[in-house]
Amino acid sequence: MRFLRQPLWLVLAAFVALSSLYIWAIPPLEGSDEFEHFAYVTWLIEQRTFPVQGEAGWNSPVRQESGQPPLYYGLASLPARLAGTQPPVIFRPNPYFRYDLAPARPDNKNTALHYPSDTGGGWRGLYLARTISMASGVLLIITIYGLTHTVLPHRPGAALGAAAFTAFMPQVLFHSSHVSNDILAAAFGTLALWVLARIVRFGGSSMRGLALGAALGAAALVKVNTLVVGLPVALGLAWLWLGRDRGSRRAGAVQALRTGGAAALGFAAVAGWWFVRSRRLYGSFLGLDTHCYQELATCGPIGLARPNLVAWRDTFRSFWAAFGLANIRPPDWVYWIFAALIGLAVLGLIRLIGRRQQARRARGTAAPDDPHLPVLLLLMAVAVAGNVLLLYVWMQQILAAYGRLLFPSLGAIITLLIAGLWELHPRLARWAWLLPCVLAVAAPFWLIRPAYARPPFLDDATLSEKGSVGWRYGDVAELIGVTPLARSAAAGETLPVEICWRALNETDTNYTVFLQAVGPDEAIVADRYTYPGLGSYPTAIWEPGRAFCDV
């Protein structure tokens, strides 16, 4: 493990520190589908068996995750067992959760209602399970370092730049900080690509084939979309078969068969049992049928459909930085910076291809610096293209415009990015990580915590200045005042209104605030429903005597 040198340890330490910050910043169940993921963990602990799939799985707390392979959840259950499952984790949905509000405005961004009593037992177990996601992130960074070092061995600092860029990607940090299988899937998918790159560069063997199959099997045992890595694996074995680097096609065929056979053996040993079990019990190798019971699923025939550009825009955004259910985002200009970085990398890759072709024409052979580089970059590109195509097909079945579904090829994406930037200038590749780092450090304080924060309480001086209209709603709440903060608003604009409340007594009921704007001829021109605190301070957790304002 000579590649684990001091600078990489510094990157890993910084990642663990930032991931710990994100674990603190993200409230329980506010990760992407975190309740369902943790319900799977709880099921393993309490039932000591795998969740059922199909319609029965959809109707269980695990819902669509019941068809997922079990490796991540089994690992996450180990620390969660230390805390137990009682009191249980309870998901109280926010009925007024909104996707369509301003992404940086703290207004009903929470999918769940959060109570001060949500502590101990299962809640502590959820935080312990999150540490497995953090450990998965550490593994991902190491494997991306190894992959980039193998693909770009003659570019000093490229591998460290790739590791740092990954470590500071806000979306990697986000998914490494809640209960989710996406980062472990990315780590094992990258591990498989790393082993494949070593086979291409150093030759195939039974041991390397076993390692390749085991890595791909572990990835598939975390999430089935990692099977897309099988595309570059098949292409890499075909390249071995051609024997262009070994002197004879027969020798290449023997090497490819030996390596491929060992890879198949390794895959079957690690993951084969799960897919056979799913087929025997539920009639499906992949267990994807459970997703078809979702409200937004179509699961119809697959064909050539016009790409949904809005969905792909959202996929791009949530690949880089989109928190919660991708409804908490930085301003659009942040994504334009990432798009420009990708554009630079593409230009660099085009330049690299052109430079090598010129060298080949000049010498009548391949450029002498690294004859394996074109094949390795092609395999990385195939991994990315295959993943994009798979997501295109999947989005015809399920509304799933999430960038994390491209994480199986994350290692390939980062390697291509660094290769392209290096071709333009080595410093670009070495220091590109500063861009996501700035956003990653700022996001918990700028975007995440404010999105879930309760409204500040009014002090006595402020309260006396506001006075009170004296309206009481039973013995629960007193309406202090309703104040429009703008004289008018045109159609499509927002009319801000300040509503101030004082809690009178405790209640177990969550009451809804209902507001209407009435225009000419008493026509209702706008209305709004929400829990107080814009979803963050429901009446069931009000403290008597406390006063606050919503806008």
C-alpha positions, 0 to 999 in steps of 0.5 A: 500500500505504498500509495497511501502516502502522507498527503493522501492521509491529510486528504482523508483526515480533512474528509472525515472532519468535513463528513462529521460536520455534515453528519451534524448539519443534516437532521435525521431522515433528511438524507435522500430516502434516509428513512427507507434506507434505515428501515432496511437496517432496522429490519435486519436487526429486528427480523434477522432476515432480508426484507420482502420484495415486490408489492409487499416490500413497497407496503413495508417501511422499507418501501422501494429499498426492499429490492436492494442488495444487502451488503451496505445495510448489513454493514450499517446494522453492525454499529446500529445494533449497539444502540438498539432500535427502541425507541424506534425511529419515527418518520413524521412526513411534512405534508407541505414539503415543497420542491418548487420553492426557491432552492436557497430559501428556508421554506418547507425544505424538511421532508420530516417533522423533527421533535426534541424527543427524537433521541436515544435508541433507534435515533442514536442507531441512525447516527451510528449507521451514518458512520458506515457511509463515512467509512465508505467515503474513505474507501471511495477516496482511496480507490479513486487515488489508486485508479487515477495513479494507475491510469496516469502514473507519469503525472505527478500529483494527478492522483492526489488531485483526483482524491482531493477533488472527490473528497471535497465534492459536496455531493460525495460529502452529503451522501457520505453523511447519511444512511445511503448505499450510494457511496459504498456502491461508488467505492466498489465500482471504482475498485473494480475499475482500478483492478481492471486498469491494473490488468490492462497496464500490467497484464491479466492473471488468475489472481487479478481476475479473481480480484476483479470479479470479487470487486464487481461482485461486492459492488453489485451486492451493494447496488445493482446499477454498478453492473454497468461497470461490466461494460468496460470490464468486457471491453478490457478483456476483449483488448487482452484477447486481441493480444496487441500488447503481448506479441501473439493473439493466441497468448492474449486469448489464453490470458483473457480466458484465464482472467475472465474465467477467474473474474466470473468465479470471483463475481459468482462467489461474492454476489451470485447467491443473492441474484439466484435467491431473488430469482427463485423467490421473486422471479427477478434477478435484479429486484427492481420490480419493487420500484414499479409500485411508486406513484411516479413509476411508469415501468412501461416499454423501453424505447428511444424517447426524447431526453427530458432536458429538465430532468438531465439539468436536475441530474447535473445539479444533484451530481455536484451539490443538491441536498435534502431531496435535491431541493436545497441548492446553491445559486445557478452560477455555482453549476455554471462554474462546474460546467466550465470546469467540465468544458475545460477537461473535455478540451484537454482530452481532445487536445490529448487525443490530437497530440497523440495522433500527431506523434503517431504520424510523426513516428509511425507508431504510438506515442512512446510515453504511455502506450496503455493510456488510450485504452485506459481512457477509452475504458473510462469513457465507456464506463461513463457512457454506459452509466449515462445510457443506463440512467436514460433508460431508468428515467423512462421507468422512474422519475429519478433525476438524481446525480448519485445514480451516476456514482457507479462511474464516479471514479471514471468521471474524476479520472477523465476530468483530471486527465483533461485538466492536466493536459491543459496545465498540471496546476489545473489538475492539482488544484481543481479541488479548491473549487468544490472545497470552498462550496463544501466548507460553506454548504453546512452553514450557508445552505443546510443548517438554515434550511432546517432552522427554527425561527428565532424567538422574539424577545420582550422588547421586540414583542412589545413593539409589535403589539398584538391583534389579540386573536386567539385560536382556542387555548393553543395560539395567539395571533400577534399580527399579520403584515404584508411586506410589500404593497403589491405583487404582479402575477407570478411574483411572491408577496411576502407576508409576516405572520407572528405567533405566541404559543399559549399552551402545549398541544399534541396536534399539529395545526396548519396555517392557512393564508389567502390573498384576496384581490379585486371583486373578492377573488382569491389570487393566492393562498398558502398552507404550511405548518408554523416555522415554515415547516420547522416549528409545528405546533406539537413542539411549541413551548408556551410563552414563546413568540416568533414570526414567519415570512 
